[in-house]
Amino acid sequence: IHTATQSTMKNNDTSPDEGGIQNRLEQLMSDAERTAARTLVEGTVTSPGAARQGSIDSVFDVLSDPGRRYVLTYLLRAEDYVTMSELVDYVMAQAETGQSDEKLRDKITINLTHTHLPRLEEAGFITYNMERQLIMSTEKTPLARPYLQVALLQQQQLTETLEPN
């Protein structure tokens, strides 16, 4: 996070966790992610590339649904395109339900093809070839990375807090 912002936060004493969460986040962030975080804190787009690729609001809108977060998380880990089958397998592995495998697989496939993939493609975060069942990242896909990392860190801390020692 921007140095001026850090000193302002310390001077105003608005940070409830002097260094804990903030230090962990800073360790996870690259320069591009710091730019995204600075944009988030300052409320302005600080790089021409980010302005061309979309607003923070569009990123949050896309990430507001766990299904789309699963898609982007898996796609960011992949080196190239992913198949629908691979993506469904990943989502199934993340889901913890009592449904049978076939029912769950059908439900996930329907949700992806009719809701999440079209929404991600419309927002410019993926390219989806329905005939070949291939999902590919775009130049905009990496914009989601820092926010997904923050969400993961928050989930890990929540899990640690809820687990008995």
Protein Blocks (a to p, Z undefined) as FASTA:
>chain_A
ZZklmmmmmmnopafbghilmmmmmmmpcfklmmmmmmmmnopafbfklmmnopfklmmm
mmmpmklmmmmmmmmmpmbdcdfklmmmmmmmmpccfbdfklmmmmmmmmmmmmmmmmmm
mnopaccdfknopacddfklmmmmmmmmmmmmmmmmmmmmmpcZZ
